[in-house]
Amino acid sequence: MAEPRVLHVITDPRARGAQRMARELHGELVRRGQASELVALHPHPDDRTGDGVRVLGPSRHHPTTLRALRRAAAGAEVVVAHGSSTLQACALGLFGARTPFVYVNIGDPRHWTATPLRRARVGAFLHRAAAVAAISPHAVDLLRTRFRLPARRLHVLPNARSADRFSPPGDRAAKAAARAALGLPADGPLIAWIGALSPEKRPDVALQAHALLPGDVRLALAGEGPLRQEVAEAAGPRTHLLGALADPAPLYRAADLLLLTSDSEGVPGVLIEAALAALPAVATEVGWVSDVVRHGETGLLTAPGDPSATAEALRALLAADRARFGEAARTHALAHFELDAVTTRWQQLLRQVVRHR
């Protein structure tokens, strides 16, 4: 059986979260010779990718968008809806269509279906999917019990990245070169923080924890978002605002550890990327972060919203044998989150869905 034609649907063209994983999977399928197309539901003013992703309409659930989605899906054998509002768009836009869709759940359903009404609506949309892919076995258990989804339609398919793109720096010269390319000081410990400057990512906690650290420790924040002005005003002289990076790999090579301060997450791609680059992490124990960051082995976990506990964990990891943590992080990521193996599992699922549509 030939590999099925795939249409990947993302919310908007930005390269973040579910959109980044969709790009990784789409690119690997194309590299393997499989017919694959990537489209976005609507444009976004902060998009800086410039990679020509086709935009379907003016907003995520606009009638024009849903009609365009239906037409695009007619040329595919299976649709993959990557997170966020793509679930509702595909459940509505593909109603009665012959093309099945697979929904990729990347976040914690307890966070985005907190009210009974929202839980009922999302549950109805989930039951329209031919299959639901979750990025953690813990998420599969939660989806089955919270929305009464049949176990046969639930699959664990982790977030993944290419190991070739996120290699360790190798030596001090490579680390120094990476810092120079980013305009960062050559000396002193450097903490990297990468994410949207938005409330749920808690950049304020990163800034407050950094202020509690010794004066030679620097913090580099990479990202854009609604809190940009607030973060800029609170940033001290040892803080470097890098904006959105088209490629975060140089920052992983430049840094001594990664910091994640989110209040809500699934399995963040930045943790996988850092681990592949042999960069240990301090991260909040939310969602399924512990799938990547094994406390005391590949990094340290801390409670969300606690700058003092975060600073304590940062001090401990900066003083530890970070090379040992980094090697363990890379070994774990290669075993569980490498793109090549995960893509093969995706191909198996897509063939199965098309066979049973």
Phi, psi and omega in degrees: 000130178291152178294136184290154174285131188241137170246119176265131180244125175241161184294309180212171189283358181297152179262077180212149174054234182299326180296323180291317178296322177299318178296318180299312182293313178303313181297321180289322176297317178298318179300329179275000177090011180271142178290119184213136178230146179240126178228156177245145180294318184208163179283170176217135183296338181268005181292125178235015186288316180064026183259012171074026177295130182289130179260132188275328184194186186282334180208168193296326183237021177295144179305322177298319179296314183293324177294318178295323177297317180297318179295318180296321181291334180296335179270003180243165176261342177204143179249139174245117181263114188265087168070172172052225188283358177295335179298307181296319181300316182286323178297323180275311186291333182255013180300124180080358180281160181279341185274119179284160176231149176250129178260135178257111178269115184253342185253190179265112182301335179295335182278319186256008170227054186285331182261152180302321181295315180294322179296319180293318181295313180296320178300319179297320179292320180298323181290346176280341182285143176291331177203155176236123178258126178246150187271003178209145175299331177295323179292322178300315179300319181292317179296321181294316183279323185285326185241005178055043177278140178297139182301327183293341180262002181254135184221142175266115176225102189294157164302147186210156177218158178280125180296330181296330183279339186233064181274154178297157183295331176098302181208178182297325181296320180293321177296317179296321179294321178295320178295317181298320181296331180266000181073029182257151180300146183284333187254157173090156178296143181231125176258131178256137174232124185230124178167177176290138176279074184227161188304318184290341179276345174054056173297337178297323178294321178299316180294319181291320178294320180298323180296341180270356184268164178304156188294345181269357182271127180251155180235127176247118178255126179243121179153167176229165178159185187294340180265013184305310182295318180297319179294318180299322180289329182271346184291137178267183183293341179265008181254136181241119178264113187264350185073190179283132179260128176297326178224114182280351186305317179300327179290323175298320180289332182279333191271166175259336172197164179253144177241131174234126188239019188295151172274338181213136178206167166259255170238094190297134178298328181297326178292321178293315179300314180297318180298318178297329177276011179060036179253114180290163187226149163253125186217151175288142181274081179230161179052233181237037176303326182291349172297329182258310183267104176270115187302127179081357181240306179250356181169198180229142177253148181218164180288145178290151174070023184232091182301323181295315179294324178295315179298321179297317179294321178297316179299319181295318182286326176296329181273349185275178174281088186293333178298319179295315177300316182296318179296319178295322179297316181293317179301316180294317181293319179297326182284332190238337190230022180279135190299321185301310182291321180293323178296321177300319178294324176297317180299321178298316180294316182296320176298319181296316180296316180295323181294327185253012184295000000 
